[in-house]
Every structure is written in C-alpha cells, then in structure tokens.
C-alpha cells in the first residue's frame, strides 16, 4: 500500500509529506511552549521550519535532477522517516543550517558528472561546505568529498585542486568582515569549535540510546544493500553513488569527532542514507519486501519520535 502511494510523484505525495512535517514539527515544539510568548523565538522556529522544508525539496531535486531516483515520492518520505528518529534536531538551528548548506554542496558535487561548468561547481561546493563549517566546525571534513569528486571527474586540470583553497580564502574574508562588524572574537570562535571529542556518553535517556542503535542497524542495512548491488547498477550513476556512500561515511566521522555530541549531528548522514534507501526500494522489485521495509521503518521512526517527546 505504501509503495503504491509513493510510487509516483504527485501533488498528493508532496502535500502529505508537507502536512506530516508540520504535524511532527509542532508536536515536538509544543512540548516547550515558552517560545510562543517571544516574537524572536517564534521567528526562529518558523525560520527553522523553512530550512527543514527547503532541505526536503533540495534532496528531492538532487535525486531527480541527477538520475539517482525515478519519478516517485520515496526520497522525501524516507527523509521524513529518518528525521523522526532524532526529533531534537528541530531545536538545533546550527545543525539545520549546516545541513542545508551541505545539501547545496552535495547538489553541485553530484552534478559534476556532467562535466559542465566544473570549476564553478567545485568552487560553489567548497564554499557551501566552508559556510556550513561556521555553524558546525567539523563539517569542514566534507571537503574530502570535493577532492574525491575532483579525482572522479576533473583531476587532470591542476586548477581544480586549487579552487577549494580559493573558496577557503573567500569564506575567511567574509567571516573576518562579519566578526569585525559584530565584534566577534574569531580566535575564540574557532578555539571552542575546533575540538575533537570521541566520547559517546551524551545520552540523556535510554530512548536516545535506543534511537541511535536502531538508526545504526537500519543504516548498515541500506549501506550493505547498495554496496552489494553496486555492480548491477547503470554505469552512468556509479560515480554519483560512490560520492553518496562517501558522504555518508564522512558524516559518521563528523559525528564521532565532534564535541558537544548529540544525535542531532546524525542529520548530516540522513541525506545520503535517504538516497541509498530510495535506491534500494527501486532496485528491489519484490513488492512484499518493499512493503515490509516501509512498515518497519515507519514503526521504528514513530516509536523513536514519540518516546523522546
């Protein structure tokens, strides 16, 4: 039934996902209603919701534009389900903003396979990743994905290897200007963020621990699925899927090394995992198995969401 509903991209699918986003977002927000009495906090919540919506439609655009998904609604539905594993994300502006900029970078890197305007795409991707690192410092590790993309497509032109450093200079200049205007101590800003912390003892309750464990098991399933079926997929999308898998593992590393650790940081892994999950459903033609995958995911996401309210 679920596979039939989302088998084709229709206005109904998008409307359903939009409504569900609104429902779950405000279900979480009403747990702490103090923001309703402050116009500034209310504006911040609305801006977070807008960025969440933008991320949904951006990931959908990435898979459709680059041939990573057929004309269906699986991508946005999976993205919603994975997001529900960690509802505290809805209260973490730095992670939401950083994730949006990373998606902008991922869009440019995956489209690099067309070899059109490759220099502009490399610079843009590097620029957005560095902007994301201002919100969550260790997002800077996603520059590895830029160099992987260069190796895949345009490694022979030495100028492409220099572009990420030019983007770094551009972001540094912009940040210094902003820090001067708003009297931000740039050294202190990075000293607090450029810290490595491998500890995993941040859980506030067993439900957060359970959500991480279930998410890890599901992620391993989809990663194994795409790796085991990789050779049978169209040659034209091999480099794109390699970048998606690399993006996922970089996101895991960002989670592991980041200080002030929380499940929210796993948001960076949700976009690549969503692409892998959608690919799994499309590749596996057995309807019963796909229905089971969907219902298990729905049950897990709803359980983890409501248990953490």
Secondary structure, 3 states (H helix, E strand, C coil): CHHHHCCCCCHHHHHHHHHHHHHHHHHHHHHHHHHHHCHHHHHHHHHHHHHHHHHHHHHHHHHHHCCCCCCCCHHHHHHHHHHHHHHHHHHCHHHHHHHHHHHHHHHHHHHHHHCCCHHHHHHHHHHHHHHHHHHCHHHHHHHHHHHHHHHHHCCCCHHHHHHHHHHHHHHHHHHHHHHHHCCCCHHHHHHHHCCECCCCCCCCCHHHHHHHHHHHHHHHHHHHHHHHCHHHCCHHHHHHHHHHHHHHHHHHHHHHHECCCCHHHHHHHHHHHHHHHHHHHHHCCCHHHHHHHHHHHHHHHHHHHHHCC
